[in-house]
Amino acid sequence: MYVIKNAMIVAMDPKRSFYRAGNIWMDGDRIVKIGPAHEVGLPDCQYESFDATDMIAIPGFVSVHTDVVTRQGWLHHKCRCFPSSEKNG
């Protein structure tokens, strides 16, 4: 379990919910729980966390500008891209 704590959250739900200080619980690549920190709290199980105070989180946001071209392989062939495990330099 991984928790992003205290983030200013703009959710990608139909209401575009906004939480000034919210927590996002994630299990693998899935969002398990999201909402105001005082309501969502923290998991009872062991978890890692990141304090996102004064940061914005937009869970569920997909940038079509990059997602479409990278899925098609176009971006990989047109420019030098590095997977997150490689360092640029």
DONUSE-149590 format. One line per field, with one value per atom (N, C-alpha, C): residue number from 1; chain; atom name; x, z, y. Coordinates in steps of 0.1 Angstrom, whole numbers. Atoms other than C-alpha are relative to their C-alpha. Last residue first. Example, Ala and Ser with C-alpha at 12.3 -4.5 7.8 and 13.67 -1.06 7.14 Angstrom:
k: (2 | 2 | 2 | 1 | 1 | 1)
c: (A | A | A | A | A | A)
a: (N | CA | C | N | CA | C)
east: (-9 | 137 | -8 | 9 | 123 | 9)
up: (0 | 71 | 8 | 0 | 78 | 0)
north: (-11 | -11 | 11 | -12 | -45 | 12)
END
This chain:
k: (89 | 89 | 89 | 88 | 88 | 88 | 87 | 87 | 87 | 86 | 86 | 86 | 85 | 85 | 85 | 84 | 84 | 84 | 83 | 83 | 83 | 82 | 82 | 82 | 81 | 81 | 81 | 80 | 80 | 80 | 79 | 79 | 79 | 78 | 78 | 78 | 77 | 77 | 77 | 76 | 76 | 76 | 75 | 75 | 75 | 74 | 74 | 74 | 73 | 73 | 73 | 72 | 72 | 72 | 71 | 71 | 71 | 70 | 70 | 70 | 69 | 69 | 69 | 68 | 68 | 68 | 67 | 67 | 67 | 66 | 66 | 66 | 65 | 65 | 65 | 64 | 64 | 64 | 63 | 63 | 63 | 62 | 62 | 62 | 61 | 61 | 61 | 60 | 60 | 60 | 59 | 59 | 59 | 58 | 58 | 58 | 57 | 57 | 57 | 56 | 56 | 56 | 55 | 55 | 55 | 54 | 54 | 54 | 53 | 53 | 53 | 52 | 52 | 52 | 51 | 51 | 51 | 50 | 50 | 50 | 49 | 49 | 49 | 48 | 48 | 48 | 47 | 47 | 47 | 46 | 46 | 46 | 45 | 45 | 45 | 44 | 44 | 44 | 43 | 43 | 43 | 42 | 42 | 42 | 41 | 41 | 41 | 40 | 40 | 40 | 39 | 39 | 39 | 38 | 38 | 38 | 37 | 37 | 37 | 36 | 36 | 36 | 35 | 35 | 35 | 34 | 34 | 34 | 33 | 33 | 33 | 32 | 32 | 32 | 31 | 31 | 31 | 30 | 30 | 30 | 29 | 29 | 29 | 28 | 28 | 28 | 27 | 27 | 27 | 26 | 26 | 26 | 25 | 25 | 25 | 24 | 24 | 24 | 23 | 23 | 23 | 22 | 22 | 22 | 21 | 21 | 21 | 20 | 20 | 20 | 19 | 19 | 19 | 18 | 18 | 18 | 17 | 17 | 17 | 16 | 16 | 16 | 15 | 15 | 15 | 14 | 14 | 14 | 13 | 13 | 13 | 12 | 12 | 12 | 11 | 11 | 11 | 10 | 10 | 10 | 9 | 9 | 9 | 8 | 8 | 8 | 7 | 7 | 7 | 6 | 6 | 6 | 5 | 5 | 5 | 4 | 4 | 4 | 3 | 3 | 3 | 2 | 2 | 2 | 1 | 1 | 1)
c: (A | A | A | A | A | A | A | A | A | A | A | A | A | A | A | A | A | A | A | A | A | A | A | A | A | A | A | A | A | A | A | A | A | A | A | A | A | A | A | A | A | A | A | A | A | A | A | A | A | A | A | A | A | A | A | A | A | A | A | A | A | A | A | A | A | A | A | A | A | A | A | A | A | A | A | A | A | A | A | A | A | A | A | A | A | A | A | A | A | A | A | A | A | A | A | A | A | A | A | A | A | A | A | A | A | A | A | A | A | A | A | A | A | A | A | A | A | A | A | A | A | A | A | A | A | A | A | A | A | A | A | A | A | A | A | A | A | A | A | A | A | A | A | A | A | A | A | A | A | A | A | A | A | A | A | A | A | A | A | A | A | A | A | A | A | A | A | A | A | A | A | A | A | A | A | A | A | A | A | A | A | A | A | A | A | A | A | A | A | A | A | A | A | A | A | A | A | A | A | A | A | A | A | A | A | A | A | A | A | A | A | A | A | A | A | A | A | A | A | A | A | A | A | A | A | A | A | A | A | A | A | A | A | A | A | A | A | A | A | A | A | A | A | A | A | A | A | A | A | A | A | A | A | A | A | A | A | A | A | A | A | A | A | A | A | A | A)
a: (N | CA | C | N | CA | C | N | CA | C | N | CA | C | N | CA | C | N | CA | C | N | CA | C | N | CA | C | N | CA | C | N | CA | C | N | CA | C | N | CA | C | N | CA | C | N | CA | C | N | CA | C | N | CA | C | N | CA | C | N | CA | C | N | CA | C | N | CA | C | N | CA | C | N | CA | C | N | CA | C | N | CA | C | N | CA | C | N | CA | C | N | CA | C | N | CA | C | N | CA | C | N | CA | C | N | CA | C | N | CA | C | N | CA | C | N | CA | C | N | CA | C | N | CA | C | N | CA | C | N | CA | C | N | CA | C | N | CA | C | N | CA | C | N | CA | C | N | CA | C | N | CA | C | N | CA | C | N | CA | C | N | CA | C | N | CA | C | N | CA | C | N | CA | C | N | CA | C | N | CA | C | N | CA | C | N | CA | C | N | CA | C | N | CA | C | N | CA | C | N | CA | C | N | CA | C | N | CA | C | N | CA | C | N | CA | C | N | CA | C | N | CA | C | N | CA | C | N | CA | C | N | CA | C | N | CA | C | N | CA | C | N | CA | C | N | CA | C | N | CA | C | N | CA | C | N | CA | C | N | CA | C | N | CA | C | N | CA | C | N | CA | C | N | CA | C | N | CA | C | N | CA | C | N | CA | C | N | CA | C | N | CA | C | N | CA | C | N | CA | C | N | CA | C | N | CA | C | N | CA | C)
east: (-12 | 227 | 12 | -4 | 192 | 13 | -3 | 189 | 4 | -12 | 172 | 2 | -11 | 146 | 14 | -3 | 119 | 12 | 9 | 122 | 3 | -6 | 141 | -11 | 8 | 129 | 7 | -8 | 151 | -8 | -9 | 127 | 6 | -3 | 108 | 9 | -8 | 109 | 4 | -13 | 98 | 9 | -9 | 72 | 13 | -5 | 55 | 10 | -14 | 52 | 6 | -1 | 14 | 15 | 6 | 11 | 2 | -9 | 36 | -6 | -11 | 16 | 10 | 4 | -17 | 12 | 5 | -4 | -3 | -11 | 17 | -5 | -10 | -9 | 12 | 2 | -37 | 11 | -3 | -25 | 0 | -8 | -43 | 3 | -2 | -55 | 9 | 9 | -67 | 1 | 1 | -53 | -9 | 11 | -46 | -1 | 1 | -24 | -12 | 13 | -13 | 1 | -1 | 15 | -14 | -3 | 17 | 2 | 4 | 18 | 5 | 2 | 25 | -6 | 7 | 39 | 0 | -7 | 48 | -8 | 7 | 39 | 9 | -10 | 48 | -8 | 0 | 23 | 12 | -13 | 19 | -1 | -11 | -18 | 13 | -4 | -42 | 12 | 2 | -44 | 4 | -12 | -44 | -3 | -9 | -73 | 12 | -6 | -100 | 10 | 11 | -122 | 7 | 6 | -95 | -11 | -9 | -74 | -7 | -6 | -102 | 8 | 9 | -108 | 7 | -4 | -94 | -10 | 8 | -94 | 5 | 9 | -82 | -9 | 3 | -65 | -11 | 14 | -51 | -2 | 3 | -16 | -15 | -5 | -3 | -3 | -4 | -25 | 4 | -2 | -29 | 5 | -6 | -44 | 1 | 2 | -48 | 6 | -8 | -51 | -4 | 5 | -65 | 10 | -10 | -58 | -6 | -11 | -77 | 12 | -3 | -99 | 12 | -12 | -116 | 2 | -2 | -141 | 13 | -13 | -142 | 1 | 2 | -180 | 13 | 9 | -176 | -3 | 13 | -145 | -10 | 6 | -111 | -13 | 4 | -102 | -6 | 10 | -84 | -3 | 5 | -65 | -11 | 11 | -44 | -5 | -1 | -22 | -12 | 1 | -20 | 1 | 7 | -8 | 0 | -4 | 0 | -8 | 9 | -3 | 6 | -7 | 12 | -10 | 8 | 0 | 9)
up: (-2 | -192 | -5 | 11 | -189 | 3 | -3 | -164 | -12 | 6 | -171 | 4 | -7 | -148 | -5 | -13 | -158 | 7 | -11 | -194 | 13 | -10 | -216 | 9 | -13 | -247 | 9 | -9 | -277 | 13 | -9 | -303 | 10 | 5 | -334 | 10 | 12 | -329 | -5 | -2 | -293 | -12 | -8 | -299 | 2 | 9 | -327 | 8 | 3 | -307 | -7 | 14 | -309 | -4 | 2 | -271 | -15 | -6 | -269 | -1 | 9 | -294 | 6 | 13 | -276 | -8 | -1 | -241 | -13 | -1 | -248 | 0 | 8 | -259 | -1 | 14 | -245 | -9 | 10 | -210 | -14 | 11 | -187 | -10 | 12 | -154 | -10 | 11 | -130 | -12 | 2 | -99 | -11 | 9 | -103 | -3 | 5 | -73 | -9 | 7 | -65 | -5 | 13 | -40 | -5 | 10 | -10 | -14 | -4 | 13 | -9 | 12 | -8 | 5 | -5 | 20 | -11 | 5 | 4 | 5 | 2 | 21 | -6 | 3 | 24 | -3 | 12 | 40 | -1 | 3 | 66 | -13 | 4 | 74 | -2 | -12 | 94 | -3 | -1 | 64 | 13 | 5 | 69 | 2 | -10 | 73 | -6 | 5 | 47 | 9 | 2 | 65 | -4 | -13 | 80 | -1 | -9 | 49 | 13 | -10 | 26 | 10 | -7 | -1 | 9 | 3 | -21 | 7 | -8 | -15 | -3 | -9 | -34 | 7 | -11 | -64 | 8 | -3 | -84 | 11 | 10 | -100 | 2 | 13 | -70 | -9 | -1 | -41 | -13 | 12 | -38 | 3 | -3 | -11 | -13 | 11 | -19 | 4 | 0 | 10 | -12 | 1 | 9 | -1 | -6 | 20 | 0 | -3 | -2 | 7 | -14 | -17 | 3 | -4 | -50 | 15 | -15 | -67 | 3 | -2 | -105 | 15 | -7 | -103 | 1 | 7 | -130 | 6 | 0 | -113 | -7 | 14 | -124 | 0 | 4 | -88 | -15 | 10 | -82 | -6 | 10 | -50 | -9 | 5 | -29 | -12 | 13 | -13 | -3 | -1 | 24 | -13 | -11 | 20 | -2 | 3 | -10 | 10 | -3 | 4 | -3 | 0 | -8 | 2 | 0 | 0 | 0)
north: (-7 | 125 | -7 | -9 | 113 | 7 | -14 | 85 | 7 | -5 | 52 | 15 | 6 | 35 | 5 | -6 | 59 | -6 | 5 | 48 | 5 | 9 | 72 | -6 | 0 | 89 | -11 | 8 | 100 | 0 | -7 | 113 | -9 | -13 | 102 | 8 | -1 | 65 | 14 | 8 | 63 | 1 | -8 | 90 | -6 | -11 | 70 | 8 | 2 | 38 | 12 | 4 | 38 | -2 | 13 | 38 | -5 | 10 | 66 | -13 | 3 | 87 | -10 | 6 | 83 | -3 | 13 | 89 | -7 | 10 | 119 | -14 | -4 | 145 | -9 | 6 | 125 | 4 | -10 | 134 | -7 | 5 | 110 | 11 | -9 | 122 | -7 | 4 | 95 | 8 | 15 | 111 | -3 | 1 | 149 | -15 | 13 | 157 | -1 | 4 | 192 | -14 | 5 | 201 | -4 | -11 | 223 | -5 | -13 | 192 | 11 | -8 | 161 | 14 | -12 | 140 | 10 | -12 | 107 | 12 | -12 | 74 | 11 | -10 | 37 | 13 | -8 | 14 | 9 | -7 | -13 | 7 | 9 | -21 | 8 | 7 | 1 | -9 | 14 | 25 | -6 | 8 | 62 | -14 | 5 | 87 | -7 | 12 | 90 | -6 | 10 | 115 | -14 | 2 | 139 | -11 | 7 | 135 | -3 | -9 | 146 | -9 | -9 | 120 | 9 | -14 | 91 | 9 | -9 | 53 | 14 | 7 | 23 | 9 | -9 | 39 | -7 | -3 | 10 | 10 | -11 | 6 | 4 | 3 | -14 | 12 | 14 | -6 | -5 | 8 | 31 | -14 | 13 | 53 | -8 | 9 | 90 | -13 | 12 | 115 | -9 | 13 | 150 | -11 | 8 | 185 | -14 | -9 | 210 | -7 | 2 | 183 | 9 | -7 | 190 | -1 | -3 | 168 | 6 | -7 | 171 | 4 | -12 | 161 | 8 | -9 | 134 | 14 | 6 | 120 | 10 | 1 | 131 | -7 | 14 | 142 | 1 | -2 | 175 | -13 | 10 | 169 | 5 | -7 | 194 | -9 | -7 | 168 | 8 | -14 | 160 | 8 | -7 | 125 | 15 | -14 | 103 | 8 | -11 | 68 | 13 | -13 | 35 | 11 | -12 | 0 | 12)
END
